[in-house]
Structure formats: structure tokens, C-alpha cells
Amino acid sequence: MEPKLLFVYGTLMQGMRNHLYLEKAKFLGTAQTKPEYELLYNGSIPAAKPGGHEIVKGELYEADEATLKSLDVLEEVDVKLYTKSEIDIGDKKATIYLGGNIFNFDKWEHVPDGDYRKLIGAAGGN
């Protein structure tokens, strides 16, 4: 099966705690979504939420089916912690994990500029 494009914006990015899940994926470069989302943070994890008016900054990868299946487990897709969706990145389609309905986003912090790396750098964590 042909590799798929994958857009990541949080703990899966280079230098972050869950990047090891992408050890077999090919890094294609930095990227950003269309301004159709809001990036939120609960003090531990980020979640992109559709329906906003901002970009989300992240990284683009080429990932095989085994990598995507391991990410489905990490992101708890089966219980809708995150939902797997397809979005436009430039003129291409990429898989993204969006925050699921299980979250109470009312108590989450808005991430300025849709930039998790910048937020974490300021906070000194990952």
C-alpha cells in the first residue's frame, strides 16, 4: 500500500515526546492548515478543533499503514479521543488527528497563532 500524507501539530512533531511513533515516517517539511481550525491546549496535550478561523502550524510526513495504525491506538481513535480526518494541505490531502467530542474544550487554553511548538517553548515543556 502506498504511503499517505500525515499532518501533525503537537506531541508527534520533531523533538516532542511522541515523535518516536514517526520513526519510520518520512519528514517532508513544515506545513500549516487552511484557516479553518482552532488549536487548544489543556496543559498536557493539544487538540485541533474544526470550525475555527485560524491556521494550525505543524509538520508534514509520508507515513505507511503500520505507522497510521499505531497512531490510531496512541490517539485513541476507537473511543473518539481524537478523530482521524482528511484535510487539504496546499494542493494535497493529508490525514490529521482532530480533537474528539469526548473533550470539554470550554476549559482548554487557546494556542496563539496555532503554534504548539511556540507555546511549549515558552512554557519549557513538550
Buried (B, 14 or more C-beta within 10 A) or exposed (E): EEBBBBBBBBBBBEEBEBBEBBEEBEEBEEBBBEEBBBBBBBEEBBBBBBEBEBBBBBBBBBBBEEBBEBBBEBBEBEEEBBBBEEBEBEEEEBBBBBBBEEBEEEEBEEBEEBBBBEBBEEEEEB
